[in-house]
Amino acid sequence: MTKLITALCLAACLALAAPATAAVQTFGPDFSKFTIDVPDGWKTQPQEGGCQLISPDQKSSFSVQVQKNGGKSAAELAKLIGNQVGGKILNTKDLNPNQTIMEIELDGVKLKIMVMVDGDKFCAATMAGPDEDTMIKIMDTIKDAK
């Protein structure tokens, strides 16, 4: 999981400082728990394998899930996730065999989906909305739960 989280951070070029936080919270499936710092005013909603964070103005959303990959590559998983989300796939970029970034437009909103594979699991992070700076800072706080 450490490689997965590191890859997630590097893929997003995360050199920014962490945001002010209301709380460090733990999410994820039993086989791969992680912590995430939740900025003041942002609300969390647990989801299968992870969580969703929503900005105070409800215009931005960040979600992260960890699941078993079933032997699929990052590119295959990104395509499956893109098909599930729907909308128009704007572009897909394979950073390496284990990392893929996809941009989708859905109802006029652009989504960025990052998929990273590590062994038998994968992590998918999705960003939507205008507060991309805060969402990148949130991503930078994701760590393996001890």
Rosetta blueprint (number, residue, H / E / L):
1 M L
2 T H
3 K H
4 L H
5 I H
6 T H
7 A H
8 L H
9 C H
10 L H
11 A H
12 A L
13 C L
14 L L
15 A L
16 L L
17 A L
18 A L
19 P L
20 A L
21 T E
22 A E
23 A E
24 V E
25 Q E
26 T E
27 F E
28 G L
29 P L
30 D L
31 F L
32 S L
33 K L
34 F E
35 T E
36 I E
37 D E
38 V E
39 P E
40 D L
41 G L
42 W L
43 K E
44 T E
45 Q E
46 P E
47 Q E
48 E L
49 G L
50 G E
51 C E
52 Q E
53 L E
54 I E
55 S L
56 P L
57 D L
58 Q L
59 K L
60 S L
61 S E
62 F E
63 S E
64 V E
65 Q E
66 V E
67 Q E
68 K E
69 N L
70 G L
71 G L
72 K L
73 S L
74 A H
75 A H
76 E H
77 L H
78 A H
79 K H
80 L H
81 I H
82 G H
83 N H
84 Q H
85 V H
86 G L
87 G L
88 K E
89 I E
90 L E
91 N E
92 T E
93 K E
94 D E
95 L E
96 N E
97 P L
98 N L
99 Q E
100 T E
101 I E
102 M E
103 E E
104 I E
105 E E
106 L E
107 D L
108 G L
109 V E
110 K E
111 L E
112 K E
113 I E
114 M E
115 V E
116 M E
117 V E
118 D E
119 G L
120 D L
121 K E
122 F E
123 C E
124 A E
125 A E
126 T E
127 M E
128 A E
129 G L
130 P L
131 D L
132 E H
133 D H
134 T H
135 M H
136 I H
137 K H
138 I H
139 M H
140 D H
141 T L
142 I L
143 K E
144 D E
145 A L
146 K L
